[in-house]
Amino acid sequence: MNNKSTLSHRKEEPENGILYLVGTPIGNLNDISQRALNILQNVSLVACEDTRQTKKIMNKFNISNKLISFNKHNSLIKIPKMVRDLKHGKSIAIVSDAGMPGICDPGEDISNSARSEGLDIVCIPGACAAITALVSSGFPSSNFVFEGFLPRKKIDRSKILLEISKNEKTTIIYESPKRLKKLLKELYEFCGGDREIMVARELTKKFEEQVGNNINEVIEFFNAKNVIGEITIVLKGINKKSDFNINKSSMKKDLNDLINAGLSLSAASKYLAKKNGVKKSEIYNLI
Ligand code: SAM
């Protein structure tokens, strides 16, 4: 594999033996970058999730190139073949139906295989629904959790929902419009109706919609609607501080119980502070 300094001086024209992961729009075709178009035009071949989708971009920008299909159904056969082509000097662009390849889309496995074979990978960044929704939400964005699509199996799903309910970080979830109401109901059960949320529908498209402010309001908004289009959900993390205020009386009781059981005020406060993720002085102040 070439070292990083070689990569950083790469020319804009595709080079032989390189795997390009090309980000494409999540709705508005004008979000494609000049670099992406250049790569799509000039690589040896473009491997796309659905050739019909990629053709829409190619046609709009008058690009023609060899397209092959590459998706979860044929990846086991296609990956070794593409690795061979790369080793023989071909340049390949990976394109998913929308957004960044590899983000809940094909791309991860081929880049993994290419990297373990010592091949060079270059990502041409583009739109991503998760990041677009996160930034639009206005929720804390320097630390966040991306869950993608939640697991369908009940036990796995409940585990993740429980984690989300306790998470202080902003959480981003992808969901199909058919299952949005069910997921909102589950979020209500696990997180309560007051938790702040933003449901982004059809981002970057003509009928883009961003619905908030809390789970109760969003459930009410979608209740009588037939939900269609692409959906991304952004959930604000819990505020341990306000949770602390809500739970003050039960913590005071815990503190008294621990002291009655023989712990010193200092030891009991330390224990409760750790358990509740707050400062020891805040537990002290309860007395
Ligand atoms: N690779 C894509 C990306 O970078 O965002 C994600 C692909 S994943 C198969 C498709 C999911 O992304 C949709 O079900 C939806 O949850 C979300 N999504 C894609 N486009 C969207 C849009 N325009 N508005 C809202 N969510 C979108």
Residues whose N, C-alpha, C, O or C-beta is under 5 A from the ligand:
A	BS01	SAM	I26 G27 A98 G99 M100 P101 I103 C104 D105 A127 C128 A129 A130 Y174 E175 S176 A200 R201 E202 L203 E230 I231 T232
